[in-house]
Amino acid sequence: MKHGFKNLKTGNLFLIFSVTLLIFSACNTGNKDKSYGMKELHEMGIPNTNKIWTGKEYRKTYSVLMKIKTNEPYRLPRKGSKKSGEVFDRLTNRENMAFIKNDTIPLYVRAEAILRFLGTYDDIVDIYSNILMKKQYYTPELIETYLFGLDIMQEMLILGEKINQSTNPDDVAFQEGFPTIQNFYISMLEKDLKIQLNSAEYSPKELETLCEGISASVKKNVSWLSPEQKKKLITNMQTVVDSTSSEKISAEYKKLIASLEE
């Protein structure tokens, strides 16, 4: 009986994936702005985009956008869209992390809040990507989200340093987690570098934009990178250099590799 139930679930999952793929394929008539307008999005439940979003607003937005993705996948809010850009801008707006600099909030409370932003980052990537497609449709949105992820990690690292210097017992309890945050950061960098190998999936300008973000991020954190972490990044950067057709990306990573090897 259990075996039969397992097969039923697998069959249903395959059916869902197949239907989603068909919807994407049928609608794929070019990367035009087919997104819903702001009035329609608000009527669906998208919160006010003129104020800072908390976890509550993000959860509501995720629910609405996942419904759109499932039923009308090419109608999600777009980066820079006159119709829906306000929603995407708010999704990845760094102002939503303003609490991280609010000194009236205890450090450990801010740490708990920023950790939840990693889940928010994963949610946005989930909304705008489709594992069934060889070429992603929402590449401008994904690139911006990857950069948003790096900014989240940067705020976590800065906060982690403050917590490491704190003698507050509640903060001290978080200090042992700092190496894990550093490793998360390295993993995100490696993932972003591997994305730059997908030259057929993203435009040269998009990949160069991601390169600029990665480079700026590494330069901010090079002082604490261990020899092993540097080696990992160098290996990944060299792979990009060997495969890219962009002179800008190649030159930037060659300079970065040289600085990491010093």
N, C-alpha and C positions, 0 to 999 in steps of 0.2 A: 504493500500500500504506500509506504514511504517513497519507494522507488518510482511508482506511478505519479505521485504528487510532484516529485522532483522533475520528472519529464514534462509534466503539465506546465510548471513554472518556466522551465527552459523554453518550451514551445511558445508560451505567451510572450516571453521576453524577445524571442526571435521575431515574432509577429510585430511587436511594437517597433523594433529596430527597422524592420522591413518597411512598415508603413511610414515611419519617419524619413527613411531614405527616399521613398517614392515622393513624399511631399516636397522634400528639398530638391529632388531632381526635376520634378514637374514645374516648380516655381523658379528654377534657376535660369533666368533670362537676362542676366547681367547684374552688375553691382550697382543698381540704381537705388535711390532712396524710396523704399516702399513702406517706411515705418509709419506707425500711427501718429497722429498729431497729439499735441498736449491735451486738448480737451478730451479726446477719446481715452488717452492714457489715465488721466485723472478720474474719469468716470469708471475705469476698470479697477481703480484703487491705488494708483501711484500717488504717494504722499507729496506734499508741498516741496518743490525743489528749491525754494528760496530760503530755506533754513537748513541748518546743520542736521544731518541724519544720524540717528542712534541705531542701535541694534533693532529696535522696533520697526523703524522705517525700512531698514534693509530687509528684514524678514518679509514684510508686506510686499515690497518691490520684487523680491525673489519669487514669491508665489505668483504674482501677476505676470512677470516676464517668462516664467517657465510655462505658463498656460499659453502665452503667445508663441513661444518656441515650439510647443507641441502641436498647436493647431495652425499657426500661420508663421512659420519660422523666418520668413524674410521681412517681417514687420516689427522687428525689435528696434528700440531706440538706437540711433546712429550717432557716432562721434561727428560733431560739426554740422549736424542736420538742423535746418531751419524749422523743421517740423517737430523733431523729438530730441534735439541735441541737449536740451536742458536736463533731461533725465539721465543721459549717459554722463554728462559733466558732473552731476551730483553723485552718481554712482562711484566715480573715481576722484572726487574732490578731496584734496588733502585737508581741507577745513574740517572734514568729519572726524579728523584725529586731533582736533584742537585741545581736547581734554588732556592730551599727553603733556602739554606745557602748563597746565593749570596746577600751580603749586599748592592750592588749597585742598587738592585731592591727594590722599596718601599715595606714596610710590607703589605700594603693593596692589592698591586698587586700580591704579593706572595700568599696572602690568597685566592684571587679569583682563582689563578691557581691551588692551592692544592685542593680546593673544587671540581674542575673538575676531579681530580683524583679519587674521590669517584665514579663518573660515569664510569671511566675507569675500576675500580675494579669490578663494577656490570657487565660491558660488558664482562670481562674475565670469570666471573662466568657463565654468560649466554652462552658463547661459549662452555665451557667445561662441562656443566651439561645438563641433559635431565629429565624434570619433569615426563616424561612418563615411565621412567625406575625405577624399584624397586632398582636395584643395579647400581650405576654409573660406567661407564667405565673408565673415566679419573680421578681416585682418587688421583694419585700422583700430578697431575696438580692442582686439586682442593685444596688439602692441602696446596700446595705452594702459591696458590692464597689467601687463607684465611690468611696465615701469611703475605703476601704482604699487605692485607687490614689492618691488625693490625699496620704495619709499616707506612702506610699512615695516619692512625688515630694518631699515635704517633707524626708524624711531624706536624700534624694539631694542636695538643695540645701544643707542644713546641712553635709553631708560635703564637698560641693564647695567651700564657703567655707573649710573647714579645709585642704583640699588646695591651694587657691590661696595660702594663707599659708605653706605648707611649702616648705622648701628641699631636701628629700630628692629626689634625682634620679628615683627611682621614682615619687614623687608628682608631680613637675614634669611628667612625661610625660602626666599626666592633665589638667593644667590647661587645655590648649587645648580640651578637650571640655566645659568648663563652660557656654559659651553654648548648646551643643546641648541640655544638660540643661534650661536655662532655657526654651528653645523647646519642648521636650517638655512641660514644665509648662504653658505657655500653651496648647498644643494640647489637653492633657487638660482644662483649664478650659473651653475653647471647646466641646469635645465634651460635657462635663457640662452646660453651659448649654443646648445644643441639646436635650439629653434633657428639659429642663424645658418644652419646647414640646409634649411628648407628654402632654397633660393627660388624654387618653382612655385612656392606657396605664398610668399610675401614679395612685395615690390622691393627693389633696391633701396629706395628711400626709407621704407618702413624698417628694413633690416639695419640701415645706417642709423636710424633714430634709436633703435634698440641698442646698437653698439655704443652710441654716445652715453646712454643711460647706464649701461654695464660698466663702461670705462670710468665714468664719474663716480660710480658707487665703489668700485674697487679702490680707486685713489683715496677715497675717504677712509677706507678701512685697512689699508695695506700695513699699517703700523702693528696691528695685532695678529696678522696672518702667520700661522705656523709654517715651517718649511714644507710640511706635507700638504697643507692647504694650498700653498703657492704652487706646488708641483701639479696638483690637480687642475688648478686654473690655467696654468701654462700649457698643459697637455690639451685642454679643451680649446684654448685660444689658438694654439698652433693648428689644430684640426680645422678651425674656421679659416685661418689664414691660407691653408693649403687648398681649401675648396672654394673660397669666395671669388667672385669676379669683380668685386668692388675694391677699387684702390684705396678708398677712404677707410673701409673696414680693415683691410690688410695693414695699412700704415698705422692705424690706431692701436691695433692689437700687437703689432711688432714692437711699438714703443712701450706698451704696457708689459709685454713679456720681458723686455730688457730691464725695466724697473723692478720687476718681481725677481729677476735673477741676480740683482745686485746684492 
